[in-house]
Amino acid sequence: MFPIHMQKTLFDANTNLALLASAGTGKTRTLSLRFLDLYLKYENIASIYALTFTNKASREMQERIVRYLDILCTREKFVEPVRQPACFLQNQASGNLTDEEEREIAETFELRFKDITKKARRLKHQLLSNFSDFNVSTIHSFLNSILKTIPFQADVLPDFRIIETAEENILIDKVIDEFLNNAIDKSDYKTLINEVLGKKHRDTKNTIKNMFLSLLPRMLEIREILTMNRACSPACQILSGRGSWLENFKEEKPSIDIVCLQQDCFKIIKLLKNSDCGNNKNLEKKIETIERLFKCRAKEDLIEEIMDLFNKNYFKKLKENLRIGPELKSIALSIYCRAKEFALLNNRKLLFDNLKLFFAIHNRFQDAKKDVNVVTFSDLENYALKALSNSQTKEYLYFKSSSQIEHLLIDEFQDTSIIQWEILEPIVEEIIAGQNHSFFYVGDPNQSIYRFRGGESRLFDHIKNKFPGKIQSECLSENYRSKEEIVSFINSVFSFVPGHQPMKSMQIPNRDCCEAGKSSEQEQGGWVVVENIGEYGQKEGAKASGSKVIKIIKTLKKKGFDYNDIALLVRRNQTGIKLSKILEEAGIPTKSESKSSLIYQEGICDVINLLRWLTNPCEDFYLSLVLLSPLFCIEEKRIETLRTKKGYGLLETLKNKYPDWQATKKLQKILEICDFVSPYELISFIYSLLNVMGHYKHSGAFSALLELAYKFENEKRNSLSSFIEYLQQYRQTLEFSGSEINGVQILTCHKAKGLEFPVVLLPETVWNMEGIENDQFVFEYGKTSAEFTLNNIYYRKDILLKLFQKEIFQDEKKRVYDDELNNLYVAMTRAKEGLWIIGYDNNRLSKTWFDFITKSAKISMENNIYKVGHIQDCEKSTKKKRKSFVKIEKFAFYPKQKKIIIPIKEKAIISDEQRNILKWGEICHYALSKIEKVNERNLEETIHLAIDNTKKMYSRSQEEQKEIAEKLEPLLKDILTDKDLEFIFNLDDKVKVKIETPIYFKKTKVGILKRTDRLLIRDDLIEVIDYKTGEKPAIKNLADKPAYNNSSRNKQYLKQMRDYKLGVSKIYP
């Protein structure tokens, strides 16, 4: 299992250990075994803490520990296991071990402990009886427990809620929307936005959001750095939050003595003119340019020209001139020092001009989080550090923590941030100083890919240096994941990278398999393909790579690989979206992050359509979709007939013509209770009444939807319409891990971290590895082991910055390059059996993944292809593993309704054209619901904000966002500028506007619920506005085919408006 010398260190409870674990070497197994050994030795589960970086990793580690205890409890193969908590019953995949592995684990602990079976059974019972003391959690859960202990010291309320990154992005969207809405009527804000973005910038909101997100992880550091800089004292008032951030900021010119700088420039020009410079036309031309700029007083341009002069060879020769050289050098040095001082101060002024906008948004974001009492992951770290800055609190908490934590284990240490380490450092110091305590951390600096979140890989070695002689080092280099061909190739690619630890594959190589004639999946060899598809520009290359990916996947499919075996790892989300579209168009199913959302699972859309219809029963579109779905299976032709009856709505026609239909009765029952129960109770009732789970192949998503409704209800929100809005707004955050979609997996390298796949394809390998970290700003970090934090920040677009601070740009290139190497390493080490790398030649880019791979491995290609190993035919089992789900006992299951077969040649009630019209009608309706008042001054901003909100609600890709913007912008402009519609939108401040307002009233003793699109409340008049979109006009149908009856529709609309009038008159008599 481990070498003898490593077992001694690994299982020594008094040894502090730094374990360097390369990819696929089993670090989770090692952590779990270390944890278990400590538990078996000290029998105090509450004193052992293990910190991971993801919930998935913490669950896997818990499952492994319990599984290993199972092995020690009994080595008999089919003994009934001890009953475990529910969290372990859903997924035991991580605990699936071979007989050989079970034997090794058992024998290892049998040698270390007497009566191991009896001891393990007793300790397992103890663990499961005191499960709350099983301290395996994420580092943020640990910080959360600190904040819960001392919330007021951190300036947060005790019942705060932690939000995930996706929900944080939604809140940021809301904050920026509100900020831009205010900016419409405030010239100061508007000027500020134009200064930062430029007046011709189109996508204002997304550009501001992206800039803000790039600064957000460093925002508190930036505030601290700039507040401490006394040269820019006006910033202190802004950053400390005293008064208005904009009013307190006054433009400050650099305080450098410009007159002295200009005098030195004049001296050097005079000296050069009087010098014996011969007939140097270049020098004469340069002097003329400098004199012209001197007269224009263009300081920045003047300094740029002077610095350029200093770099010329003819000027360097003049400095060696015995007659004028000494004086020339002295004046040049004076100019350089004054110019540099001016440039840095001027850059700081430009920096503040551009940061004011983001400080304002950040202040609003912080306030928005406090309003709803939520904190983000970064807040947990900052608030915990803030609370611990109080010496008394710090002493109390660390005394309490260190008395509880005797053994600390940390996973993925290369991703630990400086703030996290500052919080943990006193605990580690106490542990290292104590007796019978231990500190154990594991990681791999080559897999450090979260620096943009604050991860600092240099901490891995820094900790050992901080405690000299107190922490031992070990290395895991045996790779159990990848075949030998893959491991050897990765070793050759990264052999020249400093700090790379070569790996050794524990899998059987291809040549041995061929010689032995082995064919089992475990014994097949691996393979690597590197393919150069030609010479292209980036756009053409991306398109060619997409076409090549299709061919490769089809080849692998013929070889017996399933779509689920194949993963495409990309560098950018945008590339993943494009590849998904290309593959889907080629008939290849895909799985991506967007498709993992709960609301896109089979059947969930049908339930949500039913809920949408319940919020507005007058609209037939959603009811038609529900009747067509497997929930009712009614023919499209039959529904078309119902829709044309006497101008009534679809439900009214059902009640009048087919009152005895099961569909009619069930819809009426659902409609009768929908206004009197919570979303959770309503969905439960729908599941039971319609036997929802009996109509679809997979049922896990329905349980997840019900659980989501329960969570929504617990947050004291019971409105059905707000629940539907919640589903739409948070759709990308509602991940469903039990998806049964079969398809090629498309992930970014960051999302793939910690995962593994039989075959990995790398289609995006050509882009600049020496990029930039931020479009607007440049960051300067400490270089020594004791100085990892952010030191300074500069405004990137300042033309003078590169003249005097070249090193910060070089350092930035190095950081980005190292990040890209780590991303490449992570991507390549995800492959188990096969790795296929696609690239192309691009003369404009010299440092790319593809270039690095081909040069580092020194591979020679034949016909532009390099191959190692052979892609063997594989026979995959077609049997799928059964996945259990929780059955909710309150559901009553009914026999499945007999399906009415739809003849293939029948005309559909909702053709693709009509369905598209109705969809865009709904989109337009939603966009209009986001507009209150408009005038000539705010017309453009109002339209763009409405479009942004609509894109968030209805788009799943950039293509859909573009389509929505292109169609809505002219349409909204036409509506809002139409003279006949001015009374609806062009309103003064006296008119109150209510949008999407529900009204409930009784008519002939029957309760009626309606929802008005727009309600205008004037001093002496109330106007009800109802939009009608998505309908075709009446036409004469000469072929005797069903047509829309415009007259009957008008009657229905009039009836609907009379109901609105009656309801509003009862509310506003």
SULSULKA-V571578 format. One record per backbone hydrogen bond with DSSP energy under -1.0 kcal/mol. NH is the residue of the N-H (numbers start at 1). CO is the residue of the C=O. E is the energy in kcal/mol with one decimal. If there is no record, write none. Layout:
# SULSULKA-V571578
nh=NH co=CO e=E
nh=NH co=CO e=E
This chain:
# SULSULKA-V571578
nh=7 co=3 e=-2.4
nh=8 co=4 e=-1.8
nh=9 co=5 e=-1.3
nh=10 co=6 e=-3.7
nh=11 co=7 e=-2.4
nh=12 co=9 e=-1.2
nh=15 co=12 e=-1.8
nh=17 co=439 e=-2.1
nh=18 co=472 e=-3.1
nh=19 co=441 e=-3.0
nh=20 co=474 e=-2.7
nh=21 co=443 e=-2.3
nh=22 co=476 e=-2.1
nh=25 co=22 e=-1.5
nh=30 co=26 e=-2.1
nh=31 co=27 e=-2.8
nh=32 co=28 e=-2.4
nh=33 co=29 e=-2.4
nh=34 co=30 e=-2.4
nh=35 co=31 e=-2.6
nh=36 co=32 e=-2.5
nh=37 co=33 e=-2.5
nh=38 co=34 e=-2.1
nh=39 co=35 e=-2.1
nh=40 co=36 e=-2.8
nh=41 co=37 e=-1.8
nh=42 co=38 e=-2.7
nh=43 co=39 e=-2.3
nh=47 co=44 e=-1.4
nh=48 co=45 e=-1.2
nh=49 co=407 e=-2.9
nh=50 co=135 e=-2.7
nh=51 co=409 e=-3.1
nh=52 co=137 e=-2.3
nh=58 co=54 e=-1.9
nh=59 co=55 e=-2.5
nh=60 co=56 e=-2.5
nh=61 co=57 e=-2.2
nh=62 co=58 e=-2.2
nh=63 co=59 e=-2.6
nh=64 co=60 e=-2.3
nh=65 co=61 e=-2.3
nh=66 co=62 e=-2.2
nh=67 co=63 e=-2.5
nh=68 co=64 e=-3.1
nh=69 co=65 e=-2.1
nh=70 co=66 e=-2.1
nh=71 co=67 e=-2.0
nh=72 co=68 e=-2.0
nh=73 co=69 e=-2.3
nh=74 co=70 e=-1.7
nh=88 co=85 e=-1.9
nh=89 co=86 e=-1.5
nh=95 co=92 e=-1.3
nh=96 co=93 e=-1.5
nh=102 co=98 e=-2.4
nh=103 co=99 e=-2.3
nh=104 co=100 e=-2.2
nh=105 co=101 e=-2.4
nh=106 co=102 e=-2.5
nh=107 co=103 e=-2.8
nh=108 co=104 e=-2.3
nh=109 co=105 e=-1.9
nh=110 co=106 e=-2.1
nh=111 co=107 e=-1.6
nh=113 co=109 e=-2.2
nh=119 co=115 e=-2.4
nh=120 co=116 e=-2.9
nh=121 co=117 e=-2.2
nh=122 co=118 e=-2.0
nh=123 co=119 e=-2.6
nh=124 co=120 e=-2.4
nh=125 co=121 e=-2.1
nh=126 co=122 e=-2.0
nh=127 co=123 e=-2.5
nh=128 co=124 e=-2.6
nh=129 co=125 e=-1.6
nh=130 co=126 e=-1.2
nh=133 co=130 e=-2.0
nh=134 co=131 e=-1.8
nh=135 co=133 e=-1.5
nh=136 co=134 e=-1.9
nh=137 co=50 e=-2.2
nh=139 co=52 e=-2.2
nh=142 co=138 e=-1.8
nh=143 co=139 e=-2.1
nh=144 co=140 e=-2.1
nh=145 co=141 e=-1.9
nh=146 co=142 e=-1.4
nh=147 co=143 e=-2.4
nh=148 co=144 e=-2.5
nh=150 co=146 e=-1.6
nh=155 co=152 e=-1.0
nh=156 co=151 e=-2.0
nh=160 co=157 e=-1.2
nh=161 co=373 e=-2.0
nh=163 co=375 e=-2.3
nh=168 co=164 e=-2.1
nh=169 co=165 e=-2.1
nh=170 co=166 e=-1.6
nh=171 co=167 e=-2.1
nh=172 co=168 e=-2.3
nh=173 co=169 e=-2.4
nh=174 co=170 e=-2.1
nh=175 co=171 e=-2.4
nh=176 co=172 e=-2.7
nh=177 co=173 e=-2.5
nh=178 co=174 e=-2.4
nh=179 co=175 e=-2.3
nh=180 co=176 e=-2.8
nh=181 co=177 e=-2.3
nh=182 co=178 e=-2.2
nh=183 co=179 e=-1.9
nh=184 co=180 e=-1.1
nh=190 co=186 e=-2.2
nh=191 co=187 e=-2.8
nh=192 co=188 e=-2.0
nh=193 co=189 e=-2.5
nh=194 co=190 e=-2.2
nh=195 co=191 e=-2.1
nh=196 co=192 e=-1.8
nh=197 co=193 e=-2.9
nh=198 co=194 e=-2.0
nh=201 co=198 e=-1.5
nh=204 co=202 e=-2.0
nh=207 co=203 e=-1.9
nh=208 co=204 e=-2.5
nh=209 co=205 e=-2.8
nh=210 co=206 e=-2.6
nh=211 co=207 e=-2.2
nh=212 co=208 e=-2.6
nh=213 co=209 e=-2.9
nh=214 co=210 e=-1.8
nh=215 co=211 e=-1.1
nh=216 co=212 e=-1.9
nh=218 co=215 e=-1.5
nh=219 co=216 e=-1.2
nh=222 co=218 e=-2.7
nh=223 co=219 e=-2.5
nh=224 co=220 e=-2.2
nh=225 co=221 e=-2.6
nh=226 co=222 e=-2.6
nh=227 co=223 e=-2.4
nh=228 co=224 e=-1.8
nh=230 co=228 e=-1.1
nh=232 co=229 e=-1.5
nh=235 co=232 e=-1.8
nh=236 co=233 e=-1.6
nh=238 co=234 e=-1.1
nh=239 co=235 e=-3.0
nh=240 co=236 e=-2.1
nh=242 co=237 e=-1.2
nh=248 co=244 e=-2.3
nh=258 co=256 e=-1.4
nh=261 co=257 e=-1.4
nh=262 co=258 e=-2.6
nh=263 co=259 e=-2.4
nh=264 co=260 e=-2.2
nh=265 co=261 e=-1.9
nh=266 co=262 e=-2.4
nh=267 co=263 e=-2.3
nh=268 co=264 e=-2.2
nh=269 co=265 e=-1.9
nh=270 co=266 e=-2.2
nh=271 co=267 e=-2.6
nh=272 co=268 e=-2.1
nh=273 co=269 e=-2.2
nh=274 co=270 e=-1.9
nh=277 co=275 e=-1.8
nh=281 co=279 e=-1.3
nh=284 co=280 e=-2.2
nh=285 co=281 e=-2.5
nh=286 co=282 e=-2.2
nh=287 co=283 e=-2.6
nh=288 co=284 e=-2.1
nh=289 co=285 e=-2.0
nh=290 co=286 e=-2.3
nh=291 co=287 e=-2.5
nh=292 co=288 e=-2.2
nh=293 co=289 e=-2.2
nh=294 co=290 e=-2.3
nh=295 co=291 e=-2.0
nh=296 co=292 e=-1.9
nh=298 co=293 e=-1.6
nh=299 co=297 e=-1.4
nh=302 co=298 e=-2.6
nh=303 co=299 e=-2.6
nh=304 co=300 e=-2.0
nh=305 co=301 e=-2.2
nh=306 co=302 e=-2.4
nh=307 co=303 e=-2.7
nh=308 co=304 e=-1.8
nh=309 co=305 e=-2.2
nh=310 co=306 e=-2.1
nh=312 co=309 e=-1.6
nh=316 co=312 e=-1.9
nh=317 co=313 e=-2.0
nh=318 co=314 e=-1.5
nh=319 co=315 e=-1.7
nh=320 co=317 e=-1.0
nh=321 co=318 e=-1.5
nh=325 co=321 e=-2.3
nh=328 co=324 e=-2.7
nh=329 co=325 e=-2.7
nh=330 co=326 e=-2.1
nh=331 co=327 e=-2.5
nh=332 co=328 e=-2.5
nh=333 co=329 e=-2.5
nh=334 co=330 e=-2.0
nh=335 co=331 e=-2.7
nh=336 co=332 e=-2.6
nh=337 co=333 e=-2.4
nh=338 co=334 e=-2.5
nh=339 co=335 e=-3.1
nh=340 co=336 e=-2.5
nh=341 co=337 e=-2.1
nh=342 co=338 e=-2.5
nh=343 co=339 e=-2.9
nh=344 co=340 e=-2.5
nh=345 co=341 e=-2.1
nh=346 co=342 e=-2.8
nh=347 co=343 e=-2.3
nh=348 co=344 e=-1.8
nh=349 co=345 e=-1.7
nh=350 co=346 e=-2.3
nh=351 co=347 e=-2.6
nh=352 co=348 e=-2.2
nh=353 co=349 e=-2.2
nh=354 co=350 e=-1.6
nh=355 co=351 e=-1.9
nh=356 co=352 e=-1.9
nh=359 co=355 e=-2.5
nh=360 co=356 e=-2.1
nh=361 co=357 e=-1.9
nh=362 co=358 e=-2.3
nh=363 co=359 e=-2.4
nh=364 co=360 e=-1.8
nh=365 co=361 e=-2.5
nh=366 co=362 e=-2.6
nh=367 co=363 e=-1.9
nh=368 co=364 e=-2.6
nh=369 co=365 e=-2.0
nh=370 co=366 e=-1.8
nh=371 co=367 e=-2.2
nh=372 co=368 e=-1.2
nh=374 co=369 e=-2.3
nh=375 co=161 e=-2.4
nh=380 co=376 e=-2.0
nh=381 co=377 e=-1.3
nh=382 co=378 e=-2.4
nh=383 co=379 e=-3.6
nh=384 co=380 e=-2.0
nh=385 co=381 e=-2.3
nh=386 co=382 e=-2.2
nh=387 co=383 e=-2.7
nh=388 co=384 e=-2.0
nh=389 co=386 e=-1.0
nh=390 co=387 e=-1.0
nh=394 co=390 e=-3.0
nh=395 co=391 e=-2.7
nh=396 co=392 e=-2.3
nh=397 co=393 e=-3.0
nh=398 co=394 e=-2.7
nh=399 co=395 e=-2.0
nh=400 co=396 e=-2.4
nh=401 co=397 e=-3.1
nh=402 co=398 e=-3.0
nh=403 co=399 e=-1.4
nh=405 co=401 e=-3.5
nh=406 co=47 e=-2.1
nh=407 co=47 e=-1.9
nh=408 co=438 e=-2.3
nh=409 co=49 e=-2.8
nh=410 co=440 e=-2.3
nh=411 co=51 e=-3.0
nh=413 co=442 e=-2.6
nh=415 co=412 e=-2.0
nh=416 co=413 e=-1.7
nh=421 co=417 e=-2.2
nh=422 co=418 e=-2.4
nh=423 co=419 e=-1.7
nh=424 co=420 e=-2.1
nh=425 co=421 e=-2.6
nh=428 co=424 e=-2.3
nh=429 co=425 e=-2.6
nh=430 co=426 e=-1.9
nh=431 co=427 e=-2.2
nh=432 co=428 e=-2.8
nh=433 co=429 e=-1.9
nh=434 co=430 e=-1.1
nh=438 co=406 e=-1.9
nh=440 co=408 e=-2.7
nh=441 co=17 e=-2.4
nh=442 co=410 e=-2.3
nh=443 co=19 e=-2.0
nh=447 co=444 e=-2.8
nh=448 co=445 e=-1.5
nh=449 co=447 e=-1.0
nh=453 co=450 e=-1.3
nh=454 co=451 e=-1.8
nh=455 co=450 e=-2.1
nh=456 co=416 e=-2.6
nh=459 co=456 e=-1.4
nh=460 co=457 e=-1.6
nh=462 co=458 e=-1.9
nh=463 co=459 e=-2.3
nh=465 co=461 e=-1.9
nh=466 co=462 e=-2.0
nh=467 co=463 e=-1.5
nh=470 co=467 e=-2.1
nh=472 co=16 e=-2.9
nh=474 co=18 e=-2.1
nh=476 co=20 e=-3.0
nh=479 co=504 e=-2.6
nh=480 co=24 e=-3.1
nh=483 co=832 e=-1.8
nh=487 co=483 e=-2.3
nh=488 co=484 e=-2.9
nh=489 co=485 e=-1.7
nh=490 co=486 e=-2.5
nh=491 co=487 e=-2.5
nh=492 co=488 e=-2.0
nh=493 co=489 e=-2.1
nh=494 co=490 e=-2.2
nh=497 co=494 e=-1.5
nh=500 co=497 e=-2.0
nh=504 co=477 e=-2.8
nh=506 co=479 e=-2.8
nh=513 co=509 e=-1.5
nh=514 co=510 e=-2.4
nh=515 co=511 e=-2.2
nh=516 co=512 e=-2.3
nh=517 co=513 e=-1.5
nh=518 co=513 e=-1.5
nh=524 co=520 e=-1.1
nh=527 co=833 e=-1.8
nh=528 co=868 e=-2.5
nh=529 co=835 e=-2.7
nh=530 co=866 e=-2.5
nh=531 co=837 e=-2.9
nh=532 co=864 e=-2.8
nh=533 co=839 e=-2.8
nh=536 co=841 e=-2.1
nh=541 co=537 e=-2.7
nh=542 co=538 e=-2.3
nh=543 co=539 e=-1.8
nh=544 co=540 e=-2.5
nh=545 co=541 e=-2.4
nh=546 co=542 e=-1.9
nh=547 co=543 e=-1.8
nh=548 co=544 e=-2.1
nh=549 co=545 e=-2.3
nh=550 co=546 e=-1.6
nh=551 co=547 e=-1.6
nh=552 co=548 e=-2.4
nh=553 co=549 e=-2.6
nh=554 co=550 e=-2.1
nh=555 co=551 e=-2.1
nh=556 co=552 e=-2.6
nh=557 co=553 e=-2.3
nh=558 co=554 e=-1.9
nh=559 co=555 e=-1.3
nh=560 co=557 e=-1.3
nh=561 co=556 e=-2.2
nh=565 co=562 e=-1.3
nh=566 co=563 e=-1.6
nh=567 co=759 e=-2.1
nh=568 co=745 e=-3.5
nh=569 co=761 e=-2.3
nh=570 co=747 e=-2.6
nh=576 co=572 e=-1.6
nh=577 co=573 e=-2.2
nh=578 co=574 e=-2.0
nh=579 co=575 e=-2.6
nh=580 co=576 e=-2.2
nh=581 co=577 e=-1.9
nh=582 co=578 e=-2.3
nh=583 co=579 e=-2.6
nh=584 co=580 e=-2.4
nh=585 co=581 e=-2.2
nh=586 co=582 e=-1.1
nh=587 co=584 e=-1.5
nh=588 co=583 e=-2.9
nh=591 co=744 e=-3.3
nh=597 co=594 e=-1.0
nh=598 co=734 e=-3.7
nh=600 co=597 e=-1.4
nh=601 co=598 e=-1.9
nh=604 co=601 e=-1.1
nh=607 co=603 e=-1.8
nh=608 co=604 e=-2.6
nh=609 co=605 e=-2.4
nh=610 co=606 e=-1.7
nh=611 co=607 e=-2.1
nh=612 co=608 e=-2.5
nh=613 co=609 e=-2.2
nh=614 co=610 e=-1.9
nh=615 co=611 e=-1.1
nh=616 co=613 e=-1.2
nh=619 co=616 e=-1.8
nh=624 co=620 e=-2.7
nh=625 co=621 e=-1.7
nh=626 co=622 e=-2.1
nh=627 co=623 e=-2.6
nh=628 co=624 e=-1.8
nh=629 co=625 e=-1.0
nh=632 co=629 e=-1.7
nh=633 co=629 e=-3.2
nh=634 co=627 e=-2.6
nh=639 co=635 e=-1.8
nh=640 co=636 e=-2.3
nh=641 co=637 e=-1.9
nh=642 co=638 e=-1.9
nh=643 co=639 e=-2.0
nh=645 co=642 e=-1.3
nh=648 co=645 e=-2.1
nh=653 co=649 e=-2.3
nh=654 co=650 e=-2.0
nh=655 co=651 e=-2.5
nh=656 co=652 e=-2.2
nh=657 co=653 e=-3.0
nh=658 co=654 e=-1.9
nh=661 co=658 e=-1.3
nh=665 co=661 e=-2.2
nh=666 co=662 e=-2.7
nh=667 co=663 e=-2.4
nh=668 co=664 e=-2.1
nh=669 co=665 e=-2.2
nh=670 co=666 e=-2.4
nh=671 co=667 e=-2.5
nh=672 co=668 e=-2.3
nh=673 co=669 e=-1.2
nh=674 co=670 e=-1.3
nh=676 co=673 e=-2.1
nh=682 co=678 e=-2.7
nh=683 co=679 e=-2.7
nh=684 co=680 e=-2.3
nh=685 co=681 e=-2.2
nh=686 co=682 e=-2.4
nh=687 co=683 e=-2.8
nh=688 co=684 e=-2.1
nh=689 co=685 e=-3.1
nh=690 co=686 e=-2.6
nh=692 co=687 e=-1.4
nh=694 co=691 e=-1.2
nh=695 co=692 e=-1.7
nh=703 co=699 e=-1.2
nh=704 co=700 e=-1.7
nh=705 co=701 e=-2.2
nh=706 co=702 e=-2.1
nh=707 co=703 e=-2.3
nh=708 co=704 e=-2.0
nh=709 co=705 e=-2.2
nh=710 co=706 e=-2.0
nh=711 co=707 e=-2.2
nh=712 co=708 e=-2.5
nh=713 co=709 e=-2.3
nh=714 co=710 e=-2.1
nh=716 co=713 e=-1.8
nh=717 co=712 e=-1.1
nh=723 co=719 e=-1.6
nh=724 co=720 e=-2.2
nh=725 co=721 e=-2.2
nh=726 co=722 e=-2.1
nh=727 co=723 e=-2.3
nh=728 co=724 e=-2.2
nh=729 co=725 e=-2.8
nh=730 co=726 e=-2.6
nh=733 co=730 e=-1.5
nh=735 co=733 e=-1.9
nh=736 co=596 e=-2.7
nh=744 co=589 e=-2.7
nh=745 co=566 e=-2.4
nh=746 co=591 e=-2.8
nh=747 co=568 e=-2.3
nh=749 co=570 e=-1.6
nh=752 co=748 e=-1.7
nh=755 co=752 e=-2.6
nh=757 co=830 e=-2.4
nh=759 co=565 e=-2.4
nh=760 co=834 e=-2.2
nh=761 co=567 e=-2.9
nh=762 co=836 e=-2.6
nh=769 co=847 e=-2.6
nh=778 co=794 e=-2.3
nh=780 co=792 e=-2.5
nh=782 co=789 e=-1.7
nh=787 co=784 e=-1.7
nh=791 co=780 e=-3.1
nh=792 co=780 e=-1.7
nh=794 co=778 e=-2.5
nh=796 co=776 e=-2.8
nh=798 co=795 e=-1.1
nh=801 co=798 e=-1.0
nh=805 co=801 e=-2.4
nh=810 co=806 e=-1.8
nh=811 co=807 e=-2.6
nh=812 co=808 e=-1.7
nh=813 co=809 e=-2.2
nh=814 co=810 e=-2.0
nh=815 co=811 e=-2.3
nh=816 co=812 e=-2.5
nh=817 co=813 e=-2.5
nh=818 co=814 e=-2.4
nh=819 co=815 e=-2.2
nh=820 co=816 e=-2.3
nh=821 co=817 e=-2.1
nh=822 co=818 e=-2.1
nh=823 co=819 e=-2.3
nh=824 co=820 e=-2.3
nh=825 co=821 e=-2.4
nh=826 co=822 e=-2.5
nh=827 co=823 e=-2.4
nh=828 co=824 e=-2.6
nh=829 co=825 e=-2.0
nh=830 co=827 e=-1.1
nh=831 co=828 e=-1.2
nh=832 co=757 e=-2.1
nh=833 co=758 e=-2.5
nh=834 co=758 e=-2.3
nh=835 co=527 e=-1.7
nh=836 co=760 e=-2.6
nh=837 co=529 e=-3.3
nh=838 co=762 e=-2.5
nh=839 co=531 e=-2.3
nh=841 co=534 e=-3.1
nh=845 co=842 e=-1.3
nh=850 co=765 e=-2.5
nh=852 co=848 e=-2.6
nh=853 co=849 e=-2.7
nh=854 co=850 e=-2.4
nh=855 co=851 e=-2.0
nh=856 co=852 e=-2.6
nh=857 co=853 e=-2.1
nh=859 co=854 e=-1.2
nh=862 co=865 e=-2.6
nh=866 co=530 e=-2.8
nh=868 co=528 e=-2.5
nh=872 co=870 e=-1.2
nh=874 co=559 e=-2.8
nh=891 co=888 e=-1.9
nh=900 co=633 e=-1.3
nh=906 co=903 e=-1.2
nh=915 co=911 e=-3.3
nh=916 co=912 e=-2.0
nh=917 co=913 e=-2.2
nh=918 co=914 e=-2.8
nh=919 co=915 e=-2.3
nh=920 co=916 e=-2.5
nh=921 co=917 e=-1.9
nh=922 co=918 e=-2.1
nh=923 co=919 e=-2.2
nh=924 co=920 e=-2.6
nh=925 co=921 e=-2.4
nh=926 co=922 e=-2.4
nh=927 co=923 e=-2.3
nh=928 co=924 e=-2.4
nh=929 co=925 e=-1.5
nh=930 co=927 e=-1.3
nh=931 co=928 e=-1.6
nh=934 co=985 e=-2.0
nh=942 co=938 e=-2.6
nh=943 co=939 e=-2.3
nh=944 co=940 e=-2.4
nh=945 co=941 e=-2.3
nh=946 co=942 e=-2.1
nh=947 co=943 e=-2.3
nh=948 co=944 e=-2.5
nh=949 co=945 e=-2.3
nh=950 co=946 e=-2.0
nh=951 co=947 e=-2.7
nh=952 co=948 e=-1.9
nh=953 co=949 e=-1.3
nh=954 co=950 e=-2.4
nh=955 co=951 e=-2.1
nh=961 co=957 e=-2.0
nh=962 co=958 e=-2.4
nh=963 co=959 e=-2.3
nh=964 co=960 e=-2.5
nh=965 co=961 e=-2.3
nh=966 co=962 e=-2.5
nh=967 co=963 e=-2.1
nh=968 co=964 e=-2.8
nh=969 co=965 e=-2.0
nh=971 co=967 e=-1.0
nh=972 co=968 e=-3.4
nh=973 co=969 e=-1.9
nh=974 co=970 e=-2.2
nh=975 co=971 e=-2.2
nh=976 co=972 e=-2.9
nh=977 co=973 e=-1.4
nh=981 co=978 e=-1.4
nh=982 co=979 e=-1.0
nh=984 co=981 e=-1.6
nh=985 co=981 e=-1.2
nh=986 co=982 e=-1.9
nh=987 co=985 e=-1.7
nh=991 co=988 e=-1.1
nh=992 co=1017 e=-2.2
nh=994 co=1015 e=-2.5
nh=996 co=1013 e=-1.5
nh=997 co=1012 e=-1.2
nh=999 co=1010 e=-3.1
nh=1001 co=1008 e=-2.3
nh=1003 co=1006 e=-2.6
nh=1006 co=1003 e=-1.3
nh=1008 co=1001 e=-3.6
nh=1010 co=999 e=-3.0
nh=1012 co=997 e=-2.6
nh=1014 co=1025 e=-1.6
nh=1015 co=994 e=-2.8
nh=1016 co=1023 e=-2.8
nh=1017 co=992 e=-2.8
nh=1018 co=1021 e=-3.3
nh=1023 co=1016 e=-2.6
nh=1025 co=1014 e=-3.2
nh=1040 co=1037 e=-1.2
nh=1046 co=1044 e=-1.0
nh=1049 co=1045 e=-2.1
nh=1050 co=1046 e=-2.3
nh=1051 co=1047 e=-1.9
nh=1052 co=1048 e=-2.0
nh=1053 co=1049 e=-2.7
nh=1054 co=1050 e=-2.6
nh=1055 co=1051 e=-2.2
nh=1056 co=1052 e=-2.3
nh=1057 co=1053 e=-2.5
nh=1058 co=1054 e=-2.3
nh=1059 co=1055 e=-1.9
nh=1060 co=1056 e=-2.0
nh=1061 co=1057 e=-2.6
nh=1062 co=1058 e=-2.5
nh=1063 co=1059 e=-2.7
nh=1064 co=1060 e=-2.9
nh=1065 co=1061 e=-2.3
nh=1066 co=1062 e=-1.5
nh=1067 co=1063 e=-1.5
nh=1068 co=1064 e=-3.4
